[in-house]
Every structure is written in structure tokens, then in C-alpha cells.
Amino acid sequence: MTPLIRSLRDLFTITLNDAALARLQWKDFGNGLCMARLASKGEAELLLYRIESEQPLVFLRHEHLGGEIYLILSGTVEDEYGTYCEGDFVFLERGSTHQPRAARGTTILVLWPNGIRLVD
């Protein structure tokens, strides 16, 4: 299942408000990955992920129960399908799996319509 990818860099510039980001309630996973839950309803979640580790961070392999939509706000993300940069909008279909990697300074806005399931 190849993702649908569209760069939005030609349409707008992303500027993060560091003061506003600092006011969010971040969960630190202890490995350089932090998450802030922006909204949730039922199984749907809107999240921000920040990578603060010195080494590239590898997420756990997961399946998208209802798909995954994300926008790279800063930095880069790689997975089995490609490399995505700031301003890239990515849609992965229901049932798709991947194991993304990201470097320090990466911030990602993620929507999971029906959550995820960790896979081996």
C-alpha cells in the first residue's frame, strides 16, 4: 500500500510557535520521543510528536486501523515508502503498516481516525 503524498510547501510556510508548543502537556517516552494529545473522540486521535533524541529515533512498527494522516511540521521522516520533509502531507490507508524513523528537531501532526495496533 503506497501512501498518498503531497508536498504543501508551495502553498504555505509552516512556522511553529515554540511558546505555544511549550504550554502543551507533553508525554515523554524517555527515548527522545514526546507526544501531546491535541484532541480525541472515541478511537480518533489528533497528536503532535516531537523527536528530541540525539540519535535518529525509530518508532515501533504499527498498523493503521483506520488509516493515518500526517503533516511534517519540521524535520524529516523516513519509512519503507520514502522520505518526507517539512510541509509534506502523507496519507496511509486503513490496514497499512510502517516503521517510521525521524531525526532530532522533527515535529509531526498526526491524525489516527481509528487508532493503531503495534505489530512485530
DRENPA-3360 file (N, C-alpha, C; in nm, 2 decimals, always signed):
BEGIN
1 = MTPLIRSL = +0.08/-0.12/+0.00/+0.00/+0.00/+0.00/+0.09/+0.12/+0.00 ~ +0.11/+0.18/-0.11/+0.19/+0.30/-0.12/+0.11/+0.42/-0.07 ~ +0.17/+0.51/+0.01/+0.10/+0.62/+0.06/+0.07/+0.73/-0.04 ~ -0.03/+0.81/-0.02/-0.06/+0.93/-0.10/+0.02/+1.04/-0.03 ~ +0.11/+1.11/-0.11/+0.19/+1.21/-0.06/+0.18/+1.33/-0.14 ~ +0.17/+1.45/-0.08/+0.16/+1.58/-0.15/+0.24/+1.68/-0.07 ~ +0.34/+1.74/-0.13/+0.41/+1.85/-0.06/+0.32/+1.97/-0.06 ~ +0.31/+2.04/+0.05/+0.23/+2.16/+0.06/+0.32/+2.29/+0.07;
9 = RDLFTITL = +0.45/+2.26/+0.05/+0.55/+2.38/+0.07/+0.52/+2.49/-0.03 ~ +0.46/+2.46/-0.15/+0.44/+2.56/-0.25/+0.31/+2.64/-0.21 ~ +0.23/+2.59/-0.11/+0.11/+2.66/-0.08/+0.12/+2.75/+0.05 ~ +0.20/+2.71/+0.14/+0.22/+2.79/+0.26/+0.35/+2.75/+0.33 ~ +0.38/+2.84/+0.43/+0.50/+2.82/+0.51/+0.46/+2.79/+0.65 ~ +0.53/+2.69/+0.71/+0.50/+2.65/+0.84/+0.59/+2.71/+0.94 ~ +0.53/+2.79/+1.03/+0.61/+2.85/+1.14/+0.55/+2.80/+1.27 ~ +0.64/+2.73/+1.35/+0.59/+2.68/+1.48/+0.61/+2.78/+1.59;
17 = NDAALARL = +0.51/+2.79/+1.67/+0.51/+2.88/+1.79/+0.57/+2.81/+1.91 ~ +0.70/+2.82/+1.93/+0.76/+2.75/+2.04/+0.70/+2.77/+2.18 ~ +0.66/+2.90/+2.20/+0.60/+2.93/+2.33/+0.46/+2.85/+2.35 ~ +0.38/+2.84/+2.24/+0.26/+2.77/+2.25/+0.29/+2.62/+2.26 ~ +0.38/+2.57/+2.19/+0.42/+2.43/+2.20/+0.47/+2.39/+2.34 ~ +0.54/+2.48/+2.40/+0.59/+2.46/+2.54/+0.47/+2.45/+2.64 ~ +0.36/+2.51/+2.61/+0.25/+2.51/+2.70/+0.16/+2.38/+2.69 ~ +0.19/+2.30/+2.59/+0.11/+2.18/+2.58/+0.16/+2.08/+2.68;
25 = QWKDFGNG = +0.07/+1.98/+2.71/+0.11/+1.87/+2.81/+0.17/+1.76/+2.72 ~ +0.30/+1.75/+2.74/+0.38/+1.65/+2.66/+0.41/+1.53/+2.74 ~ +0.39/+1.41/+2.68/+0.43/+1.29/+2.75/+0.56/+1.25/+2.69 ~ +0.66/+1.24/+2.78/+0.79/+1.20/+2.74/+0.81/+1.05/+2.76 ~ +0.84/+0.98/+2.65/+0.85/+0.83/+2.65/+0.99/+0.79/+2.70 ~ +1.08/+0.88/+2.73/+1.21/+0.85/+2.78/+1.31/+0.81/+2.68 ~ +1.28/+0.81/+2.55/+1.37/+0.77/+2.45/+1.40/+0.88/+2.35 ~ +1.36/+1.01/+2.38/+1.37/+1.12/+2.29/+1.24/+1.15/+2.22;
33 = LCMARLAS = +1.14/+1.07/+2.24/+1.01/+1.09/+2.17/+0.91/+1.15/+2.27 ~ +0.85/+1.26/+2.23/+0.74/+1.32/+2.32/+0.62/+1.34/+2.23 ~ +0.50/+1.32/+2.30/+0.37/+1.33/+2.24/+0.28/+1.42/+2.31 ~ +0.20/+1.50/+2.24/+0.10/+1.59/+2.30/-0.03/+1.55/+2.23 ~ -0.13/+1.51/+2.31/-0.26/+1.48/+2.25/-0.34/+1.61/+2.24 ~ -0.37/+1.65/+2.12/-0.44/+1.78/+2.09/-0.59/+1.76/+2.10 ~ -0.64/+1.64/+2.06/-0.79/+1.62/+2.06/-0.81/+1.47/+2.05 ~ -0.92/+1.42/+2.11/-0.96/+1.28/+2.09/-1.11/+1.27/+2.10;
41 = KGEAELLL = -1.16/+1.17/+2.02/-1.31/+1.15/+2.02/-1.32/+1.00/+1.98 ~ -1.37/+0.92/+2.08/-1.38/+0.78/+2.05/-1.24/+0.72/+2.03 ~ -1.22/+0.65/+1.92/-1.09/+0.60/+1.88/-1.00/+0.70/+1.80 ~ -1.06/+0.81/+1.76/-0.98/+0.91/+1.68/-0.90/+0.99/+1.77 ~ -0.77/+1.02/+1.72/-0.68/+1.10/+1.80/-0.60/+1.19/+1.71 ~ -0.59/+1.32/+1.75/-0.51/+1.42/+1.69/-0.39/+1.44/+1.78 ~ -0.27/+1.41/+1.73/-0.15/+1.42/+1.82/-0.04/+1.50/+1.75 ~ +0.05/+1.55/+1.84/+0.18/+1.61/+1.79/+0.29/+1.52/+1.85;
49 = YRIESEQP = +0.38/+1.49/+1.76/+0.50/+1.41/+1.81/+0.62/+1.50/+1.78 ~ +0.71/+1.50/+1.88/+0.84/+1.58/+1.87/+0.95/+1.48/+1.90 ~ +1.06/+1.48/+1.82/+1.17/+1.40/+1.84/+1.28/+1.49/+1.89 ~ +1.33/+1.45/+2.01/+1.43/+1.53/+2.08/+1.56/+1.45/+2.11 ~ +1.57/+1.33/+2.06/+1.69/+1.24/+2.08/+1.80/+1.29/+2.00 ~ +1.92/+1.26/+2.04/+2.04/+1.30/+1.97/+2.06/+1.20/+1.85 ~ +2.02/+1.08/+1.87/+2.03/+0.97/+1.76/+1.89/+0.97/+1.69 ~ +1.89/+0.93/+1.56/+1.76/+0.91/+1.49/+1.67/+0.81/+1.57;
57 = LVFLRHEH = +1.55/+0.85/+1.58/+1.45/+0.77/+1.66/+1.37/+0.68/+1.56 ~ +1.36/+0.55/+1.60/+1.28/+0.46/+1.53/+1.15/+0.43/+1.60 ~ +1.04/+0.46/+1.54/+0.91/+0.43/+1.60/+0.88/+0.28/+1.60 ~ +0.79/+0.23/+1.68/+0.75/+0.09/+1.68/+0.67/+0.07/+1.55 ~ +0.69/-0.05/+1.49/+0.61/-0.09/+1.37/+0.46/-0.09/+1.41 ~ +0.38/-0.03/+1.34/+0.24/-0.03/+1.37/+0.15/-0.04/+1.25 ~ +0.02/-0.08/+1.27/-0.08/-0.09/+1.17/-0.18/+0.02/+1.20 ~ -0.23/+0.08/+1.09/-0.33/+0.18/+1.10/-0.47/+0.12/+1.08;
65 = LGGEIYLI = -0.54/+0.12/+1.19/-0.67/+0.05/+1.19/-0.77/+0.13/+1.11 ~ -0.76/+0.26/+1.09/-0.85/+0.34/+1.01/-0.77/+0.43/+0.92 ~ -0.64/+0.40/+0.90/-0.56/+0.49/+0.82/-0.48/+0.58/+0.91 ~ -0.39/+0.66/+0.85/-0.31/+0.76/+0.92/-0.29/+0.88/+0.82 ~ -0.31/+1.00/+0.88/-0.28/+1.12/+0.80/-0.18/+1.20/+0.89 ~ -0.07/+1.24/+0.82/+0.02/+1.33/+0.90/+0.08/+1.44/+0.81 ~ +0.12/+1.54/+0.88/+0.18/+1.66/+0.82/+0.31/+1.68/+0.89 ~ +0.42/+1.69/+0.82/+0.55/+1.71/+0.87/+0.56/+1.86/+0.90;
73 = LSGTVEDE = +0.57/+1.90/+1.02/+0.58/+2.05/+1.06/+0.72/+2.10/+1.06 ~ +0.81/+2.01/+1.09/+0.96/+2.04/+1.09/+1.03/+1.91/+1.08 ~ +1.15/+1.92/+1.02/+1.24/+1.80/+1.01/+1.20/+1.70/+0.90 ~ +1.24/+1.58/+0.92/+1.21/+1.48/+0.82/+1.17/+1.34/+0.88 ~ +1.10/+1.27/+0.81/+1.05/+1.13/+0.85/+1.08/+1.04/+0.73 ~ +1.13/+0.92/+0.76/+1.15/+0.82/+0.66/+1.08/+0.69/+0.70 ~ +1.03/+0.62/+0.61/+0.98/+0.49/+0.63/+1.01/+0.40/+0.51 ~ +0.95/+0.28/+0.50/+0.97/+0.19/+0.40/+0.93/+0.25/+0.26;
81 = YGTYCEGD = +0.85/+0.35/+0.26/+0.79/+0.40/+0.13/+0.87/+0.52/+0.08 ~ +0.94/+0.59/+0.17/+1.01/+0.71/+0.12/+1.05/+0.80/+0.23 ~ +1.10/+0.92/+0.20/+1.14/+1.03/+0.29/+1.05/+1.15/+0.27 ~ +1.00/+1.20/+0.38/+0.91/+1.31/+0.38/+0.97/+1.43/+0.46 ~ +0.95/+1.55/+0.41/+1.01/+1.67/+0.46/+0.91/+1.77/+0.51 ~ +0.96/+1.87/+0.58/+0.87/+1.98/+0.63/+0.77/+2.02/+0.51 ~ +0.64/+2.02/+0.55/+0.54/+2.06/+0.45/+0.48/+1.94/+0.38 ~ +0.53/+1.82/+0.40/+0.47/+1.71/+0.33/+0.35/+1.65/+0.40;
89 = FVFLERGS = +0.25/+1.62/+0.33/+0.12/+1.57/+0.38/+0.12/+1.42/+0.33 ~ +0.10/+1.33/+0.43/+0.10/+1.19/+0.39/-0.02/+1.12/+0.44 ~ -0.08/+1.04/+0.35/-0.20/+0.96/+0.39/-0.16/+0.81/+0.37 ~ -0.18/+0.73/+0.47/-0.16/+0.59/+0.47/-0.30/+0.52/+0.49 ~ -0.33/+0.43/+0.40/-0.47/+0.36/+0.40/-0.49/+0.27/+0.52 ~ -0.62/+0.25/+0.55/-0.66/+0.15/+0.65/-0.58/+0.02/+0.63 ~ -0.53/-0.04/+0.74/-0.46/-0.17/+0.73/-0.31/-0.16/+0.69 ~ -0.27/-0.04/+0.65/-0.13/-0.02/+0.62/-0.04/-0.03/+0.74;
97 = THQPRAAR = +0.09/-0.07/+0.72/+0.18/-0.08/+0.83/+0.31/+0.00/+0.79 ~ +0.38/+0.05/+0.89/+0.51/+0.11/+0.86/+0.59/+0.12/+0.99 ~ +0.72/+0.15/+0.98/+0.80/+0.18/+1.09/+0.88/+0.30/+1.06 ~ +0.83/+0.42/+1.09/+0.90/+0.54/+1.06/+1.02/+0.57/+1.15 ~ +1.11/+0.65/+1.09/+1.23/+0.70/+1.16/+1.23/+0.85/+1.14 ~ +1.28/+0.92/+1.25/+1.29/+1.06/+1.24/+1.41/+1.11/+1.32 ~ +1.46/+1.23/+1.28/+1.58/+1.28/+1.35/+1.54/+1.40/+1.44 ~ +1.63/+1.43/+1.53/+1.61/+1.54/+1.63/+1.56/+1.66/+1.56;
105 = GTTILVLW = +1.46/+1.73/+1.62/+1.40/+1.85/+1.57/+1.28/+1.83/+1.48 ~ +1.24/+1.70/+1.47/+1.12/+1.67/+1.38/+1.00/+1.69/+1.47 ~ +0.90/+1.76/+1.41/+0.77/+1.77/+1.47/+0.66/+1.73/+1.37 ~ +0.57/+1.64/+1.41/+0.47/+1.58/+1.32/+0.33/+1.59/+1.38 ~ +0.24/+1.64/+1.30/+0.10/+1.64/+1.33/+0.03/+1.52/+1.27 ~ -0.03/+1.43/+1.36/-0.08/+1.30/+1.32/-0.22/+1.29/+1.35 ~ -0.30/+1.24/+1.26/-0.44/+1.20/+1.28/-0.46/+1.05/+1.26 ~ -0.51/+0.99/+1.36/-0.54/+0.84/+1.36/-0.69/+0.83/+1.37;
113 = PNGIRLVD = -0.77/+0.81/+1.26/-0.91/+0.81/+1.27/-0.96/+0.69/+1.36 ~ -0.89/+0.58/+1.36/-0.93/+0.46/+1.44/-0.82/+0.40/+1.52 ~ -0.72/+0.48/+1.55/-0.61/+0.42/+1.63/-0.51/+0.34/+1.55 ~ -0.42/+0.28/+1.63/-0.32/+0.19/+1.57/-0.31/+0.06/+1.65 ~ -0.24/-0.04/+1.59/-0.21/-0.16/+1.66/-0.06/-0.19/+1.64 ~ +0.01/-0.21/+1.75/+0.15/-0.25/+1.73/+0.17/-0.39/+1.67 ~ +0.26/-0.40/+1.58/+0.28/-0.53/+1.51/+0.43/-0.56/+1.52 ~ +0.46/-0.69/+1.50/+0.60/-0.74/+1.51/+0.67/-0.71/+1.38;
% end
